[in-house]
Amino acid sequence: MPIPLVERSDRELARKVRRTVQSLREVATCKEVTVGFTRKKPSIHFHVLLQGNPSFEDAHKICSRIDREVRYLVPNARVTIHSESSGTDKTKDVWKIVKRVGDAEPGSRGVQNIHLRKIDGTLGVDFSLQVSTLLTGKKAYEFESRISQKLRAADPRISEVVVHQESVPYLVFSEQWGHGTEMRAYVEHVSKRFPEIVWLGPPVIRRMTDGLYLADRVAFTPGTSADRVSQIRSELGAAIKNGYPGIAKTEIIEEQENLGEM
């Protein structure tokens, strides 16, 4: 039998989360808020309906702000956000399909965030998947291709699939430094504006006295001029800070990699 005081406290916290999230102008509705504990850490799950039909990049920008607001209420919480654009309906079965397929994939440690958006009468699916180790290059591409094929086969409404791989150690690192996985997903979406970029690992984000520091280890495709590299550095850094103003410094670290394995 639950202790009444604890039960009331969880309900009150859920109400505060709902009020905080719904106060944001980009959010139409916040519902299904649950509060619990995972390995002694606060665990908060909720479902948001976003105003309009934002792109996945904009959805991650919004959800990064939601994540920050919730973590302000509950420091060190593990926040899971399920979002969808206005006008999507009868999509609860899609959440279940993504969860089932993602959780069953060999090497998976579970799906964390799921975002749905309308794409010309179909649905786009974007989610974070915790994995035992972070895959890169060809292996990461094959891993995502398998999941994409399984999701499209499971529901013909799904036309686009975007997977953000999060290693378990990186997830713990993110929580320790006070930010969630939505920030990394946003950075990944922003970087897609620049096809010359090849990721060599997840962005490293640390807290400094005047804000967050973000370091990206990347390579550039052969033939990318020095002027273009300089332009990408400037534009990518500005786009990241625009989506996440709390980032005080962005460093693009260029390294060499054998791109023939990609």
Residue, then its C-alpha position, 0 to 999 in steps of 0.5 A: m500500500p503506497i504511503p499517502l504523503v509520497e503519493r500526493s507528492d508525486r501527483e503534485l510534481a506531475r501537476k507542476v510538470r504539466r503546468t510548466v510544459q503547457s505554459l510554453r507557447e509552442v506546446a498545445t497540450c501536455k498529458e500522461v505525466t508520470v513520475g517515478f524512479t529508475r535506479k534511485k534517479p527521478s524518472i519523468h515521462f510525458h506526452v506533448l502535442l506541439q503547435g503546428n507541424p514543426s520539423f524534427e529539427d525544430a521539434h528537438k529545439i522545442c523539446s530541449r527547452i522543455d527538457r531544461e524547464v523540467r530539469y529545473l523543477v527536478p534536477n538530475a531527472r531522466v526525462t522522456i518526451h513523446s511529442e507529435s505535431s497538431g493534427t496527428d491522431k490515432t498514433k498511440d499504436v505507432w508509439k508502441i510499434v517504435k518501442r517494440v521494434g527498438d527494444a527488440e533490436p540486438g544491442s538495444r537498451g531501450v527507446q527513450n524519446i519519440h517524436l512524430r510529425k506529418i509528412d504529406g499524409t504519412l508519418g515521420v518517426d524520430f527517436s533516441l535509442q540507447v545502445s550498449t556501445l556507440l556505433t559509427g560509420k558503416k555499422a551505424y548505417e546498417f543498424e539504422s537501416r535495419i530498424s527503419q525497414k522493420l518500422r516501415a514493414a510494421d506500419p505503412r504510414i511510416s515514411e521517414v525514420v530518424v534514429h539517434q543512438e545514445s550509448v548508456p555511458y553517454l546517457v549517464f554522462s549527459e545526466q551528470w552534466g545536467h542536460g538531456t539527449e534532446m540537445r544532442a538530437y538537435v545538434e545532429h539535425v542541425s548538422k544535416r544542413f552540411p553534408e560535408i560533415v562526418w561525425l566521429g563520435p557524439p558531441v561532448i557537452r560539459r558545464m562551465t561557469d558561464g554556461l555549457y561547452l560543446a565540442d564536436r569531433v568531425a571530419f570533412t569529406p574529401g575535396t571540401s575547401a578551407d573556405r567552406v570548412s571555415q563557413i561550416r564552422s561559423e554557421l554550425g556554431a551559430a545554429i547550435k547556439n540559436g537552438y540552445p542559448g545555454i551553450a556558451k562555447t562551441e568548438i568544431i574539432e577536425e580530425q582525419e578518418n578513413l572515409g572509405e569505410m562509411 
